[in-house]
Every structure is written in C-alpha cells, then in structure tokens.
Amino acid sequence: MVLAESCTAVIINYQTPGLVAEAFRSLRKFYPGLPLLIVDNGSQDDSRGVIASLSADTDQLVHTLFNSSNIHHGPAMDLAARSVMTPFVLFLDSDCSVRKAGFVEQMIGLASESPGNYAVGKRIYMDKRGFDVPEHPGAIPYIRPICMLIRRSHYLSLPPFRHHGAPCLENMREAAHRGLGLLDFPVADFILHEGRGTAGRYGYGLGWKGKLNHLFHKLGL
C-alpha cells in the first residue's frame, strides 16, 4: 500500500503557532510525501498567517481547515476524520516533534494485520470518567491521541470524539466493547511530546462539567 494513498496526517492548532510550525516541519522532514491536514480551531492570534505560510511553501499534499470559532480538540479531530478520504488517519498533537522516521509505516502495518484493528498508539487504561488507572478488569483501554493512527472506516461507525479531557473515551469504550483492536505502540521512540502544549496554556474549556467530573472521580463515583 502506497503511504500517500493510505494515510493522512492531521494536526489541530489553537493559538500555538510556534508549536504547530515545529510539528509541521518535523513531520515534513521525515515524511515529505504524506498528505497532511492542518485544522485551526478559531485562533485569534497569528496562527492563521503562520499556517497559510507553511502550506504555501509546499505542494497540494498539505490542506488546511480554518474553523470560525474554537470547537475544541475532540470535535476538531472528528471534523478532520470526516474530511479526509484515506483508509487511515494519523493524529499528531501540535506539541509533538518527530525525531525519526518509520513509525507511520509500522503503525499502518500493525493496524493492517487484522481488519478488526482500529487504533494504534500509546495504550493506557482509564476509568469511566477519563482518569488514568492501572490495567484491571473493567478498565477502558485508551490510545492517547498524542500520536495515534485510526482506521477511518471503523471510526465512522463509532461514537465521535468529543469535547472532553479524554476526547476519545466514549469512542474507545465502544470499540473495546465491539472487540476492535486497540494496539500499543512505542510512540516515545519516535516522537518527542512536550506535553499540555495547548491545554497547559488555555485549559480544556470544560467549565463546571470538568470540575464536577473531577469531584466525582475523587469521590469514587
């Protein structure tokens, strides 16, 4: 399978133009022929100009979507997954830098080992509220969307990514319930993740719902 025909990379940006530029350049350094979609989530800084200049210096493999307002990270991921047409979608956080090649091919290879495989990336486990827990019966397997490959056809049959601190939680809980593969991959061998690049600056925008969810988690509810 030709890489350019099988996978589209997606980077979501919200008011972190320096980060998205670094993520873009590091990915293009190792994968100049990989189709890429950059989604700007209604930024009010100079992100639009930075993204336009990045895409202007490349070929037709780079596309952009500019949202008029901040629909938040999970819904922007959902929009991207529904906008591209390749069998696989690779999500790369804007606060990531690619350090070496090989991970895209390996992730696609893992996903392609079985038609039931859905997502590939760093696998952890969460409780029903989206907080990390040790692996145990009943825990929800969760692929962190820091650097995550999904099979688009399965995604379209699952609950969409949502506005949440763990945007893929409901999606992956249903995927696990259906027996779809959520496969662990050593993302850190290839990707340097700054961590909380956008959320650390602007939060998750969850308001009272986020505080209530955290309280219920603390109470074990």
N, C-alpha and C positions, 0 to 999 in steps of 0.2 A: 504494500500500500504506500503510495507516494505521500510524504509527510504533508505537503502543501494541500493535498486533496482530502486528507483525513482529519485534520485538526486545525482549529482556530484558537489562538491565544486571546485572552481578554484581560484588560487592566481597567479597574474602576478608580476614578480620581474624584476627590473632593477637597479642593483648596490645599493641595500639597504638590505644587508644580515641580519643585525640585526633586521630590521623591519619584513622581511619575516619569520625569525625564530620565532619571538614573535607571529605573526599572526598564523603561523602553530601550535605552541604549545598551544595557547589559544583555537583554534578550536578543536584540538585533545583532549584537556582536557574534553570538553563537548560532543564531537561527535567522539569518537574513531572509530566508525564503518562506518563513512561517507566516501565514495570514494572521493579522493582529487587529483586534477591535479595541479602541480606547473609548470608554464611556466617561464623560464628565457629568458629575451629579449636581448641576446647577451652581457651580463655583462662582463666587463673586469677586475673586481676586484675578490675577493674570493667567490663570490656568488655561483658559480658552486659547489665548495667544500662544502660549508655550506648546500646547498640544497641536495647534494648527501648524506651527513651525516645524514640529517633529514630523508630522505626517507629510508636510510639503516637500521635505527633503528625501522622501522615499518613493517607492512605486505604488502601484494600485493594490498591493497586498496589505496596506495599512488603511483602516477605515475608522471613522470617528462618529460618535453619537453625543450630542450635547443636550442634556435634559434642561428644561427651563427652570426647574427647582430641584431641591435635594429630596429625592425619593428614598434615600438611604441605601445602604450597601446591598442588603439581600434583594430588595426589589430591582436594583440596578443589575445584579447578577442574573436575575430572572429575565429581565428585558434583553440582556445580551444573549442568553441561551436561546431565546426565541427568535433572535435577529440573525444569527449565523446559520449556515446550512451544512457544515461539515459533520461527519459522524461523531467526532469527539470535540470537546471544548476544554481548554486548559485555562483555569483561572489563576492569575498571578497577582498577589497583593502589590499595591503601589509602593510599599515599604520593603520590597524584596529586591535583591540584586542577584543575577545569575552569575555563578562563578565558573561553571564548566558545562560543556555540552554532554549530551547523552541521556538526560532524564526524560525528555519528551518521547524519544523513541522507546525507552524502557517502559515508561508508563503506558503507552499505547500497546506495547507488546503484552504487558500484564493484563490489561483490560480485554485484549483480543483473545486471550486463552480460552474464554468461555463467553457465549452470548449472554449469559446471566450476570456477567461482571458489570458493575455500574460505575463505581468511583474508585480512584486511586490517589493516594497521598498519605500524609502523616495521620495514622489512625489512633484515636484516643477513645475514651468512653465517657459518656455524660449521663446525668440523671434527667428526669423528665423536664426539669426547669432550665437545662442547658449549662450545668456546672460540672466541671471535671470530677470524675470519680474513678476509683480503681475498677479494673475489669471484674465483673461478677455477674451471676445470672440476673437478668433484668436490666442491666446497664445497656445504654444505647451506643452501639458503635458509631463513631463520628469521624469523618475525614475533614481535617481542618482545611478551609478554603484558602489558606495562605498560598499554597501551590497545589492545586487539585485538578485532576483530569476526570471528566464525567462523560458517559455515553449519552449523547443527546436524546436518542430515541427513548431511553428509559426515563430521562428527566421529564420529558413531556407527558409521561403517564403518572407522575408522582406529584405530591403537593409542592407548590412552588417555594423557592427560597423566600424568606420573609424578613421583615424589619425586626431584628432580634439580636441580642448579643451573640447568639449562636444561630446564624441565619439558616443553616442547613438542617437544623434539628428535626423538625417535623418531616422534612423530605427524607432524611436518612433513617428515621424511625420506621417510616412506612417501607422504605427499601429493604431494611433488615427484616421486617415482618413478611415481606414477599420472598425472602430468601435470595435477594440480589447481592452480588459480591461487593463488599467494601474493603478494598485491599490496601494493606500497609505498604508504604514505600519510603526509603530513606531520603526524604526531601532535603534534609540538612547537609547531605553530602554534595549537593549541587547548588543550593540556594542559601544566601545569607539573608536572614529575616531580621530587620531592625526591631520590629515588634511595636504594636499600637501606634503606628505612624499617623494614621488619621484619627482613630478613636482616642489616642492619647492627647491629641490637640483639641478635638471637638466633641468627644464623648460619643455615645451611641444614639443620643436623641430619643431615649425611651421614656423619659419623664417619670411620672408616678408609677407607670406599669413596671418599669425596670426596678424601682425601689421596692415595690410590692413583691415582685418575683424574688428579689434578693432576701427579703424578710421571710417569705415562706420557705425559701431554701434553708435559712438559718434555723427555722423552727422545725425543719424536717417534714414539711407538709408537701 
